[in-house]
Structures are given as structure tokens and as C-alpha cells.
């Protein structure tokens, strides 16, 4: 491709509204342009990368035995009503009416459509297992689209869905897809990690996310420094502290803490470490529980606690001041509403008699759920349930008699690994893939079954497997860039080789050499970007670096005197002099 | 691919709701499934064909110098308001609101988006011409989607848009795209014709449609039997009859024609040929004309005609009884409203004094526009503007003094070709491509210009070029099928070779031979469908014929005795005995 006949569209300036480096570089390198909020046009060089990612994904998913189909973007509402998601999903599911006033959605995923297809096309156990996938444009009406194609409204996704009659069969396909995902990200040339993930509201039995490691990643992922253990921080278990809780040595004492509300303020005021303070958060009771169920869950509590809990619908969560609440873990506690809802300030005041900054577990007549680490504290500080006051010298069992203990917090660096080996390390990751043992969430609701070996109708069990194809492009840049621009892994670079002739328009010799190299390299099957613009060499170098072409061949007068050109490796910065006659062979060997 | 691990999904029965053969065969062969009205899921074998068509289109369009981009399906309303199409387009343009109540559309085409992109990215004549395309899912909310993917609501389209500063440059790209389209349809293995097309409401200067010839085609296309002339019937010019109009020989006579209203009824009642009757159709006056403009267009008319025309807003069109009105031609007459609107029955009665079945041009005080062929009639029959009566022996100039002559009818077989050579032949076609010299319709409205060589801002001129990728799949079937199923051209067959082992599950020898062939043919790069199901041979033969695999290798006991297999050519029906060792070489040579 000649730049003179191409839509290069590079920019020198960093666009003001692009917050992250991949978004900035994709705009500057002319890979995408914003059409409207969360909607992007892929320009030629961006599309080349996208298609390469797509093709690697397709090849590896095919190898794993999945079969490609293509489902519509536009789906009718009836299927979503059948699965229950029409009501459950919020405005992220874009709903609209067609000309006949029938309800439709723009597909954010295709569980319903594929389950409908399979229940119609597959009737016998002999046709199972089957794994169907598509690579297709999807739409999610994000409340706040941002970060360019990283969190766009319209995006390209690979979504696969497998159907089985046994957990064993599901596990086999799941393992094959796990391996396919590892192959994909390895072939893409990315530093990635598969991590255990939470199965979320759907409640399947197993799930892994695949993360591209990058300092800018939105997700915290957790590894053991001595084993293969890796998990999303949402999922990573915090082991209970070992050994006995220290004995109480101090009396409980009420102290005035004027204007000290946050943990940091209280710690500074009382000159205590945040780790010696218990933070108390009031959240809503699980609204799905009946009175009898609450009663069973509060078997050891006094009658007034049960009564007050049922009336106030509030539960107290206690974690150490230096720890973060893990909302996913909290939601899993049977007493806690899922999704998690914090109690309103009025509710906090009504239940505790104080505003949120002065709340503590002492004397509360609602359930108190304490994180393992907080439950290991002695002589600690808490709010006194009285505005402007805290207690010091608080101790469990003596001052707080009825409470439950659970894993409620995010792990922190240095925590012991839940696998039993090593300590935890935390890194940032960008989620680019997610595999999931779905179970019968959709197949049951939609009555998708087949005749099994005994001739009986049996509901299928499902797996689903997603790859964010367009997101991978951004994630690859987050991981591979420097101050000059993108450093594409060779497998997904828009072009493999750039030819940069210096002042070609003033020198027939340079022009001829460059044209000849362009011909030879193209004939050898390389994707070559030939910069034949009438631009200064500096502009051309800068554009090729920005665009991230891995190999640059610089054709200049002085080197031509010796029948040589310079080869620059964009990834390593290495420069090499090559004989003109040797260029194709050398590039091939790289 | 093994059928046992594939989603074959063939059906014996013809689905009741599929009206045309391609839709029936695509359902029966398991190529597509209907999700909802006009929305189809592409099953694995259908998708294989679709992707092959897509790839051939991509390769040829790339060769023509166009550059691929990818624009969003979802577009914001502002661009459509800027171009004026937000108001102009009917419900076919699907409009919806996002979660923030902003207006959006699902893109039926992308003129607005690409024009917006180019006005932002291209600033100088040096960057022109440029031709950008995409292959992308589009949505058109058809009032009555039908014929499967032939007229679906969601479909796959290749749309290209070129930008220029001169008509000469536009013509060059147009010619290159014309050639690319010819290459595409030739490579696809389809019998096609490019035909001159009407430029329609957009009013560009030149347009060609590409039609796949098929008896079931919705469009009539017209050829000369002695030259290259080819046009859509909408566009094909009807030459005026040669020679003098015969002289009048009969007096105008009013005859009762009770209950004879249609041309056929009048012809039968009066025992005259339909070609001797003039049919009169009242349509609405062009509402964009001012009184002075109407006056200028009716220079020779009496004052009462002008006055009555301005009051009634109605124009009479006269064509021969055996001819069809060509609405596109009629709309182009300056007096006639575009789009064409027939006068209501009340208006007809008010203007003529009769109901539509008895209307004629004699004595009308509105403009009369007569088709060339009708204007050549003498002693003809027309309605008498009196219910139940016609005139015979009517003659122009004597009985109808003020009228205009124009080309208003569809050509018919045998008409002289407008190119001057040969007679016209009419065939049926399916429109699968359309190229168009757009002019500045969008670039003017959206102020898309660049600095020209003189340093002045100049609005660009545009071309646009569409291919209905998913429609091609259906059109190919309409053209290539027999009573057993689809007969794919090799270039787009879902598989090139089918291996059909007879009773493999009872014979180790057959199984081994079939497996060996499968291995060898796959290794040689062929796409092979290996029918390893436990099915009767008849079922397997029928499925492979239905699916349209071009070459079937039948592995049977008796032939294996001689180390042979049978090769059946699905397209020609030919059968050949091949030595086992010779199969790969033979298939390669085909």
C-alpha cells in the first residue's frame, strides 16, 4: 500500500477528550474516529488490525471444534421475555419498536437466540455436544461510554455457546475453549493471564476471565508468587488470619472525635493505625428472604434483633479500616441484598442513632457480619453510634456478643494465597475474554432439551465463551507502546514492513530502489506500507513509529552508495545495515 | 468437516411459508433459519457461502483501489438531519432513542457517515480521489420483508463511496468499479448483466445496475438482440414509431359500452385490438410548479385549460391499451408530480364528469400528455368522459387539438433498440449491484469540500457503489438449482467435495478408504464434507445434492473391489470411476 493512496490520517496532537493511552494512540495513528458517543468508525489501518485479531480468534475457535454461525443484531423481544432478561436488564439493553410497533432489542449477547436455534434444530443426544459461535457486531447502551473502543457501545465480539447433556461433557468443551483462548492470546503476542472469576448473578459453576496485563487495566487480578493460582480480585478468597485473636487488654471507652468521620480522619485524630479501626457499613437486607428464613439465619440473636431487622431491613458489615469491602463477596452472604445496596442516610440514622461517620457494631440490634480479618482485632476503635464520638478498646465477644464472621474484603498484596502456596501479588488487567459454565439458566427457562439415551426429554446444560475482539486491539496497545506510539506485536500489526525513502522526490536512485524493494517485499507476501508522500523524513519516521509498523526500511543516499539500506526494528529499537539484495531474505528470517 | 460433528439441519419438506425457490432451498439445505420477520440466522453451511461471496467482493474491490473501513451500524440523527434524509425517508429508516433519549437510526446506507468522515479527514485535492468501502450489516425496516434473505430487514452489504473534484475523476473510478463488479460476478460463476439504470430521485448523472439473470427475478431487464445495449425496463427508452401517422378515416362516434371498463373488457365488447384503444390515466400535477411555470409549460393551451389545471391539479396521461405506463418516465415529465400520484376517483369525476373506466382525452380542459406510440394511432377508441360510453374513430389533431407527446411507456419485446441496432429482448433479473454517479447531493448538503489546486474551497463530487452480499447468495440459487436442490458454482460452494461412504458403519474397508480420502483431500486444501452419519445411502445422497456440493465421491463395496470410487459431478450429473490413488489428482484437475 502506498501512503499517497491511503487514508493515513495521523495526528500530531493528543486529542483532549481521550483519557487513556490506547484511545489517544488509536486516534493519533488514524485507526479509529468517533462518530458519536461510544460509536467508532474503523479507519483502514485500524480495520487491518481488527481483522487480524478476528482471524486468529476464528482459527483457534475452529480448531477447538466450534462451528461458526451468524445471528441477527436485531432480535425480537419475545425471546428476551421468555428468558426473563427483558425485565431484568436495565437500560444497557437497547429496546426499540419497529414500524409495526413490535418490540425489539439490539443484541448485547445472544444466549436467547442461540438457545432458541438449538432447541429447534437439535433433537437427539446423538447431536451433542455442539459448540456454535459467531464473530459479530454487538450493542450495549453503556451509561457512560469511554476509553474509545475499550468501552464502546457498538463493538465486535466473538461469542460461543455450547450445549451438553452432562457436566463432564461441558467440562471437556470448557477445557478445550480455555486452551483455545490461551492459544489465541499467545498467537496475538500478548502478555495475558487466565484468572478464576466470579460467576456473578447467573450463578454458574465455574468461570475464568482472560486478562491482558497492563498498568492501566480496570481490573485488579491476583496471583500467587509461588503457584499457578490466579483470580480476579472479586473472586480471590481472603483466608482467615491464623492463630488466636489477641486477648482484650483495654476497657471500652467513649472518646470525642469531633469532625473525624472518615477512617483516615479518625486514625489521624486518635493516632492509631487504620488497621486498628473497624469500619461499619450498613446495607440492605436480602429482600427475597421470608421472615422465617431471616429467623433461621439469626438463630442466636435476641428477639429484638430479629424484630428490628425485619422492620429496618438493614444489616451491618464490619471490615478493617485498611481493607476494602468486596461487594461481590458481600452479596453472596445470605442476609445481604444482591445487588448490594447501601442503606440510606436516614435509615442509618434510624437504626444506629448516628450519621454514617460515627457508626459501629456495639449495641446494634441488627445482624452484624464481620470480616475474618476484622474479627481478629482486639482493643480496636469503632464508631460509638453517636455523632462525633468513637469507642476505643472495643473487643468482640465482650462488647459485641452476637455476630457472624465471613469473607467480606478484597485481598491485599502479601495476603497468603488461598491455594496454600505463596503470597498474593496484585496486578492490573484488561478483561478481553470470559468463559463460563452457564448450567441451565437459559435452557431451563426456554425449555431447551433433547431426547437422551434413555429416550427421555432432558434439559441441556450450557457453556458460553466470549472474546472482546475490538477491545483486544485497545488492550494490545495499552500493553505495547512507548512515547513514540504503538509497538504492535507482529501478528496483528497493520503492516509488517514500512519503506521510508528519504527525499525520494529529489532522487531517481532512491525512488528506483524504494520501488524495487516495494515490489520484491510485496511479491514475497509481506504487507508493506510504502511511504511515497512528499514529506520530510522526520514526518515519515514519526508516522511509521506512531502507527507501530514493526520493521522500517530506510532508503537514503549515503547507504545506497554501498548498495545498502537501514533496517530499524520498531520493537527493540535495533538498527541494522542490509545489502539491498539481502532485504527480502533478512525480513523473512525475522 | 464431518457431518456427525456439524450442524447440517437439512429438511425434506418444503416449508409452507417460503414463496420462492431460493428461500425454500436455503431453509431445506440448512443454510438459514428465520428468527423473526426479515431476520435470519446464518447456519454453518450458509455462512460458508456468504463468507466466500464476501471475500471475492473484497478482493475485487481492493483491486479497484478502494480502501476498506468499517462504520457503525448505529448512527446519530444529526447527520441525517443535515443531509435532509431524516425527514425525507419513510418508516423504512428505523429510528430509535438511546437511554439518554437522543435520536439514532439503524444504518440502511452510510452516505452521511462517510461524507462526515471525509470532510473531516480530507482537506486537500492532493488526497483525492479516494474510494472508501465497507462490508457491513445493514438494516432496512421493510414494510413487507419476504423471500428470505432476498428481501430481509437485516442484510450484509458492500457499500463504497468515492470522492472527487472533477467529473472526469469520478468517471474513472466509476469505470474501475464497473469493471470490478464484472470481475466479481464472473468470479462468482453467475450469469449476470450490467444494465443502464434510472438515477431516480437523487438525480445523479449515470447509474448501472448489475443483475443476476433468473426467471424469478423481480426486475425486467431489456437487451438489444444485436448490440451491447442493456437497461432496466424503468430506464429503457421507447423510440417513437417511424413514419407518418395513418390518416383519419372514421368519424368520431359515441358508443354505449355498458359494464366495459377495463381495456380488455372494452376490446372484447367492441371487438377491437387493445392496441387500438387509448388508455387515459389521471395523475397529480407537479406540486412544485408555480402558476407561471405551469403557464409556460402550457404555452399553446387555451386560458380555460390553464385555469382548470391550476384549480384541479390534475394531468392526463395517454398510452396505448396494450402498453404499460412507466412511472419513472412519467415522473420525469415536468408537469407530473414525482413520486407519481394517481388522481382520486372524486378528482377524476370532477375533472372529466366520468368514473375512471370511461375517461378519455377528448374535450378535457387539463394538460394531455400522450405517449409516442399512442400518438401514432388513428381511428382509435377512448373513453367518452361519460359513464358507460366510449368514442370510436377518434383522431389526434382533429378531435384532440392540444396535447404533448412524450415517452411514457415500458418497452415491449420486439421494440427497436434505442441504440439503433437490433430489437429489444426482455429477461428477468435480480438486482445484486448498483453503481451510481451521485454528484454533490450529499457533499453540498453537508458542505464537504477541500482546497483545490487554486487554493479555493470546492465541494466534492461523489460516486456510490453497492453490492447486496447476502442477496447474492439467494440470487445464485435462483439461477442455479434443479429439482434435487442447489447447484453451487464451485467458487462459492460451501464445500467443494462430499465424501459419501455407503454403509460405512458395517464395513471397516469402506470406513478406512473414506477416512483416507478425507485425510488426503483435506491435506490437498479442499473443503471436504465427510458424511460419516449412520444414515442410509439414499438419505446421504439426497442431502449432498440438496446442499449442492459440486463433487461427490461415493465409496461403495463393489467399486472398492477394484480399488475404485465413483465421482459424481453435481452440476453436470456426469459420473466417473476413479482409481483410489487417483482421486486427489483428478479433483485438482477439475
Interface residues (C-beta under 8 A of the other chain):
Chain A: X5 X6 X7 X9 X33 X35 X36 X39 X40 X41 X42 X43 X44 X47 X50 X65 X67 X68 X69 X70 X71 X72 X73 X74 X75 X76 X91 X92 X94 X96 X97 X98 X99 X104 X106 X113 X116 X117 X120 X121 X122 X130 X132 X137 X139 X141 X143 X153 X154
Chain B: X5 X6 X7 X9 X33 X35 X36 X39 X40 X41 X42 X43 X44 X47 X50 X65 X67 X68 X69 X70 X71 X72 X73 X74 X75 X76 X91 X92 X94 X96 X97 X98 X99 X104 X106 X113 X116 X117 X120 X121 X122 X130 X132 X137 X139 X141 X143 X153 X154
